[in-house]
Every structure is written in structure tokens, then in C-alpha cells.
Amino acid sequence: KQQEEQKRQADEQARKQQEEQKAQQAQTQPANGNTDSAYYKNCAAVRAAGKAPLHKGQPGYSSHLDRDGDGIACEK
């Protein structure tokens, strides 16, 4: 009976570890599968790359590109 309890605890711990790993992977991978990171010095660079406007959460978005702080950079 003690062995059964130990096995159950080990199984539960392994399941929790798998869930944590899945959660970490989900956090590190953007939802659209785009793993490219981008940095733009200014909105001219964003437009030259054909990426304007940038929305908060998208690769390349940065608060220094979003002058009015509405979550959309280089919209004008």
C-alpha cells in the first residue's frame, strides 16, 4: 500500500512538471508561431520594413514607438 502511494505521488509530480513545461513553452512562443524578434529604432524603420502599424505584443513593438501610449505604434 505504501508503494502505491509513492507511485501515485511520483505520477502526480511528473504530471505537474509536464504542465509547467507546457506553460513555459506557451509563454516563450508567440501565438502566431513567429519566433523572430525585431527592434526598430524609429517609425521610419518600421515603415521601411512594411510592418506599420505595430500592436502591443507584436515582435518589434516598443513603447518608444508608441507616442500616445494607446498600444499601437507608428499608426500615423
N, C-alpha and C positions, 0 to 999 in steps of 0.2 A: 504493500500500500504506500509506503514511503517513496518507493521508486516511481510509482505512478504520479505522485505529487511532484516529484523532482522533474519528471519528464514534462508534465503539464506546465510547470513554471518555465522550463527551458523553451518549450514551444511558444509560450506567450511572449517571452523575451525576444525570441527570434522574429516573431511577427511584428512586435513593436519596432525593432531595428529596421525591418524592411519598410515599414510605413514611414519612419523618419527619413530613410534614404530616398524614398519616392518623393516625399515632401521637399527635401533639399534639392533634388533634381528639378522639380517643378519650379522652384524659386529661382534657380540659376539659368533656366532656359526660357526665353521669351515665348509667349503663347503662339506666335506665328512661326516659330522654328528658326527665326533669323538670329544666328549667334554672332553676327558681325557687330562690332562696336564701332561707333563713329564719333568723331569730335569735329565740330565746326567752329572756326574762330569767330565767324560773324554770319549774318544772314545772307550776305553776298555769296559766301561759300556754300551755304545750304541751297540757295537758288541755283548756283552753278552746278551742283550735284543733282539737281532736279528733285530735291526732297522737300521743298517748302509746300505747305506749312508742316511743321513738326508738332506732334501732340505729345503731351507729357506721357512718359512711359515708352516712347519710341526710341530706337537707337539714334543717338545724335542730339536728342533734346537736352537742353540745359537752360537753367533759369536765366543765364546771362543773355540768352537769345529771346527770352520772353519778357519784353519790356513792361507790358501791362499786367503780368502775373496771372493771366487767365488760363494757363495750361496749354496755350497754343503759341508756338514760337514762329516768328517770321511769317505772320499771316498777311502782312501788307507789302 
